[in-house]
Amino acid sequence: MAGQKNYLRSIQDTRLFCIVVCITVHLLLCLQIFAADEIHLVMQKPDNLNLWKRLIDHFEKENSVIVRVEISPNSSTAAHALITQKLKNSDPDLDIFLMDVIWPSELVSAGWVQALDDFFPPEEQADFFPAPISACTINGKIYGVPFETSGGLLYYRKDLLEKYGFPPPDTWDRLVHIAKYIVDKERTHNPALRGYCGQFKQYEGLVCDMQEFVLSNRGKLFDNITGESTINTSQNIAAVKYVRDEIIGKIASRGVLTYEEPEAMHSFIQGNAVFLRDWPYTWEIANNSENSRIAGKIDITVLPHFPGGESVSTLGGWQFALSSFSREKDIAIKFIKYMTSPTVQKIFALEASQTCARRSVYNDPEVLRKNPHFSKLRESFDKARPRPAIPVYPAYSDILQVFYHSAITYPDSKIEELAKEADSKVQQLVEMLYEAGIFKR
C-alpha cells in the first residue's frame, strides 16, 4: 500500500515538474518574442534635445526597440577620438554614429563603416545635396546618409549696404571696394568698424575659409585620381596672396589671425564688421536682439568669387554611419531611414530651424514661411564642396593650416616656397598611403 502511494506521488511530482517546465519555456519564449531590440547611437549633444527625445520615443514605440544614446564630447576632434577608439576595438556595442563630413575616407579605408548602397541607392540619394553625397562616396560606394548639412555663407549689414546703394557683392574685388567705402563713410559713427571678419586662426576653420578663396579662383588642392598634391599652382598662389594683401590688415583687422567662429561672430553681432564669413547657425544668434546689436539689420548670400571663377562654400555637416561591427544592422538601418526621412527632416527644419540635408525641405512652403532665409541657404549648399578625401585627413589638414597661416600672417611671406614645402609634406603622406596599400598606383 505504501509503495503504491509512493508510486502515485512520483507520478504527480513528474507531472507537476513537466507543467512547471512547460510554463517556464513558454514564458521564456514570450519574453524572447516581446523583448525589445537595442541599438546604440553615439552623437554630440544636440541643441534641440527635447525634439530628439520625442522623435526617438516615437521610433521606439513603433518598432519595439530601445535606442540607447551616448553623448560624445562636443568638439568634432574629441568625438572622433571616442568613436574611432570604439571602432579600433571592433566594439559590437556601437551600431550607429553621427560622422563629421571629413571622416569618411579615413573610416572607410580602415574598414570600420558599412557600405549602404543596398538601402540607399542613387534614386534615394537624389533628394540630398550633391556635396555631402560626394563626401560620403568612396570608390563608388556610399558610406553615410546625410542628416545635417552646413556650408560657408557671406553675412552682411543689409542696412549699411542699402544706405550707400550697394547690392551684395558677387566678386571678392567688389566686396573689398564696398567694405573700404562703407568703413570710410562710417568712421565718425563707429571707429571700430571693419570691412570683413572671418576665421583665420591656425585651426581647421582656416582650412575651410581658405578653401573658399582658392576654389573660387578655379584652384584645386588635391587630385584624388593621380594622388598628387596641387597646392603650388598659379590659381592657388594668387588666391592666397589676395587674402594676405587685400584682406588681412586691410579690410579685416590683423586680429582675425587669432579668430575662430565665436570671436568672428562676436565682432559682427556687436556691429563691428560690414561682412562676415560664417556658418548657418549664426543666423539665429545674429537676429536675437538679446545678444546682437544688429538684429534685423543683416542678410546672407553666397560667398564671392574671383573673375572667371564661381562661388564656393566649404561643406560642413553630419551624416549617419553604420559600424561594420554592429550586430543589429537591420534595425540600425531602419533608424537611419527614419531620421533622414522627408517627414523627420521637415520636423527638424520647422521646430529647430535645422539646416537639413534634403533639398526638398528648402522648397517646402511651410518651412519657408517659418525660415525665409532657407531659400538662400539652398543656393549656397548647392555650391558647397567637400574638403579633400584623404584617409589621413588630420595630418593633411595640419600641413594646410601651417602653410596658410604662415602665408597670410607675414606681409613679405614667400608663398611659392611655402607652397612647395607643403606639397612635399603632403606627398610624403601620400607615399605612406601607397605603401600601406590604401592608395593604388
C-alpha positions in Angstrom: 0.0 0.0 0.0 2.8 2.4 0.9 4.6 1.5 -2.3 1.5 2.3 -4.3 1.2 5.7 -2.6 4.9 6.4 -3.3 4.4 5.5 -7.0 1.3 7.8 -7.3 3.2 10.6 -5.6 6.1 10.1 -8.0 3.8 10.3 -11.0 2.2 13.5 -9.6 5.6 15.1 -9.0 6.7 14.2 -12.5 3.5 15.8 -13.9 4.0 18.9 -11.8 7.6 19.1 -12.9 6.6 18.8 -16.6 3.9 21.5 -16.1 6.4 23.9 -14.5 9.0 23.2 -17.3 6.3 23.9 -19.9 5.2 27.1 -18.3 8.8 28.3 -17.9 9.7 27.5 -21.5 6.5 29.3 -22.6 7.4 32.4 -20.6 10.9 32.4 -21.9 9.7 32.2 -25.4 7.2 35.1 -24.8 10.0 37.2 -23.3 12.2 36.5 -26.3 9.4 37.4 -28.7 8.4 40.6 -26.9 11.8 41.7 -25.7 12.9 44.9 -27.4 16.0 45.0 -29.6 18.5 47.6 -28.6 20.7 49.8 -30.7 23.5 52.1 -29.6 23.9 55.6 -31.1 26.8 57.9 -30.4 26.4 61.6 -31.1 27.2 65.1 -29.8 24.7 66.7 -27.5 22.1 68.4 -29.7 20.8 71.9 -29.1 17.3 70.6 -29.6 17.5 67.7 -27.0 13.7 67.5 -26.4 12.9 67.2 -30.1 15.4 64.3 -30.4 13.9 62.6 -27.4 10.4 62.9 -28.8 11.4 61.5 -32.2 13.4 58.7 -30.7 10.5 57.8 -28.4 8.2 57.6 -31.4 10.6 55.3 -33.2 11.0 53.1 -30.2 7.2 52.6 -29.8 6.7 52.0 -33.5 9.4 49.4 -33.7 9.6 47.8 -30.2 13.2 48.8 -29.9 15.3 50.7 -27.4 17.7 53.4 -28.8 20.5 53.9 -26.3 22.1 57.3 -26.9 25.7 58.0 -25.8 26.6 61.7 -25.9 30.1 62.3 -27.1 32.3 65.3 -26.4 31.2 68.4 -28.1 34.2 69.1 -30.3 34.5 67.2 -33.5 38.1 66.2 -32.7 37.1 64.7 -29.3 34.1 63.0 -30.7 36.3 61.5 -33.4 38.7 60.2 -30.8 35.9 58.5 -28.8 34.3 56.9 -31.9 37.5 55.7 -33.5 38.6 54.1 -30.3 35.4 52.0 -30.2 35.9 51.1 -33.9 39.5 50.2 -33.4 38.4 47.8 -30.7 35.8 46.3 -33.1 33.2 47.1 -30.4 30.0 45.3 -31.4 28.1 47.5 -28.9 28.4 50.5 -31.3 25.7 50.5 -34.0 25.3 54.0 -35.4 27.1 57.3 -35.0 27.0 60.7 -36.5 30.0 61.2 -38.7 31.6 64.5 -39.5 31.9 65.3 -43.2 35.7 65.0 -43.1 35.8 61.5 -41.6 34.5 59.1 -44.3 37.8 58.5 -46.2 39.6 57.5 -43.0 36.9 55.3 -41.6 36.3 53.5 -44.9 40.0 52.8 -45.5 40.1 51.2 -42.1 37.1 49.0 -42.9 35.2 50.4 -39.9 31.9 51.5 -41.6 29.4 49.6 -43.6 28.6 50.4 -47.2 24.9 51.5 -47.5 24.2 51.1 -51.2 21.6 48.3 -50.8 19.2 50.6 -48.9 20.4 54.0 -50.1 20.6 53.7 -53.9 21.1 56.6 -56.3 17.3 57.2 -56.6 17.2 57.7 -52.9 20.3 59.9 -52.9 18.7 62.3 -55.5 16.9 64.4 -52.9 20.1 65.2 -51.0 22.6 67.9 -51.7 25.3 66.7 -54.0 28.3 67.7 -51.8 27.5 65.5 -48.8 26.7 62.6 -51.1 30.1 63.1 -52.7 31.8 63.3 -49.3 30.2 60.0 -48.3 31.0 58.2 -51.5 34.4 56.4 -51.6 35.5 54.2 -54.5 31.9 54.3 -55.9 30.2 53.2 -52.7 28.2 55.2 -50.3 29.0 55.0 -46.5 26.9 57.7 -44.9 23.4 59.2 -45.1 23.5 63.0 -44.8 21.5 64.3 -41.8 22.5 67.9 -41.3 24.2 70.0 -43.9 26.2 73.2 -43.5 28.4 75.5 -45.6 30.1 78.8 -45.6 27.9 81.9 -46.1 28.5 85.6 -46.5 26.7 87.6 -43.9 26.4 91.3 -44.5 25.0 94.5 -43.0 21.9 95.0 -45.1 21.2 98.3 -43.6 24.6 99.7 -44.4 24.7 98.4 -48.0 21.2 99.8 -48.6 22.3 103.1 -47.1 25.1 103.6 -49.6 23.3 102.0 -52.5 25.2 98.7 -52.9 23.8 95.3 -53.8 25.5 92.3 -52.2 29.0 91.7 -53.8 29.4 88.9 -56.3 33.2 89.1 -56.5 36.0 89.5 -54.0 37.2 92.7 -55.6 33.7 94.1 -55.3 33.5 93.1 -51.6 36.8 94.8 -50.9 35.6 98.0 -52.7 32.3 98.1 -50.7 34.0 97.3 -47.4 36.5 100.2 -47.8 33.8 102.6 -48.9 31.4 101.9 -46.1 34.1 101.8 -43.4 35.4 105.2 -44.6 31.9 106.8 -44.6 31.0 105.3 -41.2 34.3 106.1 -39.4 33.0 109.0 -37.4 30.0 107.0 -36.3 31.8 103.8 -35.5 35.6 103.9 -35.4 35.8 100.2 -34.5 34.0 99.2 -37.8 36.0 96.9 -40.1 35.1 95.7 -43.5 35.5 91.9 -43.1 35.7 89.2 -40.5 36.3 85.5 -40.7 38.2 82.6 -39.2 41.9 82.9 -39.8 43.5 81.3 -36.7 45.7 78.2 -37.3 43.0 75.5 -36.9 40.5 73.6 -39.1 38.4 76.7 -39.7 41.2 78.3 -41.5 41.3 75.4 -44.0 37.5 76.0 -44.6 37.9 79.7 -45.2 40.9 79.4 -47.4 39.4 76.6 -49.5 36.6 79.1 -50.4 39.1 81.6 -51.7 41.2 79.0 -53.5 38.4 77.1 -55.2 36.5 80.3 -56.2 39.7 81.1 -58.2 39.5 77.8 -60.1 42.1 76.3 -57.8 42.5 72.7 -56.6 44.2 71.3 -53.5 44.5 67.6 -54.2 44.0 65.3 -57.2 42.4 62.1 -55.9 42.8 60.4 -59.3 46.6 60.9 -59.5 47.2 61.1 -55.8 49.1 64.4 -56.3 49.1 67.4 -54.1 48.4 70.6 -56.0 48.9 73.4 -53.5 51.6 75.1 -55.6 49.6 76.2 -58.6 49.2 79.6 -60.0 45.4 79.8 -59.1 46.0 78.7 -55.5 49.0 81.1 -55.0 47.0 84.0 -56.4 44.1 83.4 -54.1 46.4 83.1 -51.0 48.3 86.3 -52.0 44.9 88.1 -52.3 44.0 87.2 -48.7 47.4 88.3 -47.5 47.5 91.6 -49.4 43.8 92.7 -49.6 42.1 91.1 -46.5 44.5 90.7 -43.6 45.4 94.1 -42.0 43.4 95.8 -44.8 39.6 95.4 -44.7 40.0 93.0 -41.8 42.0 93.7 -38.7 45.1 91.7 -38.1 43.3 90.4 -35.0 41.4 87.9 -37.3 44.6 85.8 -37.4 43.6 84.7 -33.9 39.8 84.3 -34.6 37.8 81.1 -34.5 34.0 81.2 -35.1 33.0 82.7 -31.7 35.4 85.6 -32.0 34.4 86.4 -35.6 30.7 86.2 -34.9 31.0 88.4 -31.7 32.7 91.1 -33.7 29.9 91.0 -36.3 27.0 91.0 -33.9 28.5 93.8 -31.9 28.2 95.9 -35.1 32.0 96.0 -35.8 32.1 94.3 -39.3 30.3 95.0 -42.6 30.9 91.4 -43.8 31.3 88.1 -42.1 32.1 84.7 -43.4 30.4 82.1 -41.1 28.1 79.1 -40.9 24.3 78.9 -40.9 23.8 78.7 -37.2 25.0 82.3 -36.8 21.7 83.5 -38.4 19.6 82.8 -35.3 22.2 84.4 -32.9 22.7 87.5 -35.0 19.0 88.1 -35.2 18.4 87.7 -31.5 18.1 91.2 -30.1 19.1 90.0 -26.6 22.6 89.2 -27.8 23.0 91.1 -31.0 23.2 94.9 -31.7 22.4 94.3 -35.4 19.3 92.1 -35.1 17.0 92.6 -38.1 19.8 94.5 -40.0 21.5 91.6 -41.7 21.1 89.3 -44.6 23.0 86.4 -46.2 24.2 85.5 -49.7 26.6 83.1 -51.4 30.3 83.8 -51.0 32.1 85.9 -53.7 34.4 84.5 -56.3 37.3 85.7 -58.4 36.9 86.7 -62.1 36.3 83.6 -64.2 35.5 81.5 -61.1 32.4 80.5 -59.3 31.1 80.9 -55.7 32.2 78.0 -53.5 31.1 77.1 -50.0 33.1 74.7 -47.9 30.9 71.8 -46.9 30.2 71.1 -43.3 27.7 68.8 -41.6 26.9 65.4 -40.1 25.9 62.1 -41.6 24.6 58.8 -40.1 27.1 56.0 -40.4 26.7 52.3 -39.6 29.5 50.4 -37.8 30.9 47.4 -39.6 30.8 45.6 -36.3 27.2 46.2 -35.4 25.1 43.1 -34.5 21.9 45.0 -35.1 22.3 46.2 -38.7 18.7 45.8 -39.8 17.1 47.8 -37.0 20.0 50.3 -37.2 19.3 50.9 -40.9 15.6 51.3 -40.1 16.6 54.0 -37.6 18.8 55.8 -40.2 16.0 55.7 -42.7 13.6 57.2 -40.2 15.8 60.0 -39.0 16.7 61.1 -42.6 13.1 60.7 -44.0 11.4 63.7 -45.6 8.9 63.8 -42.7 11.5 63.9 -39.9 13.8 66.3 -41.8 10.9 68.7 -42.2 10.1 68.4 -38.5 13.7 69.4 -37.7 13.5 72.3 -40.1 10.2 73.6 -38.6 10.8 73.0 -34.9 14.6 73.6 -34.7 15.5 75.6 -37.8 18.0 72.8 -38.6 19.7 73.0 -41.9 18.7 69.6 -43.2 20.3 67.5 -45.9 17.3 67.0 -48.1 17.0 69.7 -50.9 13.2 69.3 -51.0 12.9 70.8 -47.4 14.2 74.1 -48.8 11.3 74.3 -51.3 8.6 73.4 -48.8 6.2 76.4 -48.4 5.6 75.7 -44.7 9.3 75.6 -44.0 10.0 78.8 -46.0 7.3 80.7 -44.1 9.0 79.7 -40.8 12.5 80.2 -42.1 12.5 82.6 -45.1 16.3 82.6 -45.3 16.3 78.9 -46.2 15.8 79.8 -49.9 19.2 81.4 -49.8 20.8 78.6 -47.9 19.8 76.2 -50.7 21.8 78.2 -53.2 24.9 78.1 -51.0 24.6 74.4 -50.2 24.2 73.7 -54.0 27.6 75.4 -54.4 29.2 73.5 -51.5 32.4 71.5 -52.0 33.8 68.9 -49.5 37.4 69.1 -48.3 39.9 66.6 -50.0 39.1 63.0 -49.2 42.3 61.8 -47.7 42.4 58.9 -45.2 44.9 60.7 -43.1 43.0 64.0 -43.2 44.0 65.3 -39.8 47.7 65.1 -40.7 46.9 66.6 -44.1 44.9 69.4 -42.5 47.8 70.2 -40.2 50.1 70.8 -43.2 47.5 73.1 -44.8 47.0 75.0 -41.6 50.7 75.8 -41.2 51.0 76.8 -44.8 48.0 79.1 -44.9 48.7 80.8 -41.6 52.4 81.4 -42.4 51.5 82.7 -45.9 48.9 85.2 -44.8 50.4 86.3 -41.5 53.6 87.9 -42.8 53.3 90.6 -45.4 56.6 89.5 -47.0 56.0 85.8 -46.9 57.4 83.6 -49.7 54.2 82.0 -50.6 55.5 79.9 -53.5 58.3 78.4 -51.3 55.8 77.7 -48.6 53.5 76.0 -51.1 56.3 73.8 -52.4 57.2 72.8 -48.9 53.6 72.0 -48.2 53.2 69.9 -51.4 56.4 68.0 -50.4 55.0 67.1 -47.0 51.6 66.0 -48.5 53.4 63.8 -51.0 55.2 62.1 -48.1 51.8 61.3 -46.6 50.6 60.0 -50.0 53.6 57.7 -50.3 52.7 56.2 -46.9 49.2 55.5 -48.2 50.6 53.8 -51.3 53.0 51.7 -49.2 50.1 50.7 -46.9 48.0 49.7 -50.0 45.3 52.3 -49.2 46.1 54.2 -52.4 46.6 52.2 -55.6 49.1 53.3 -58.3 
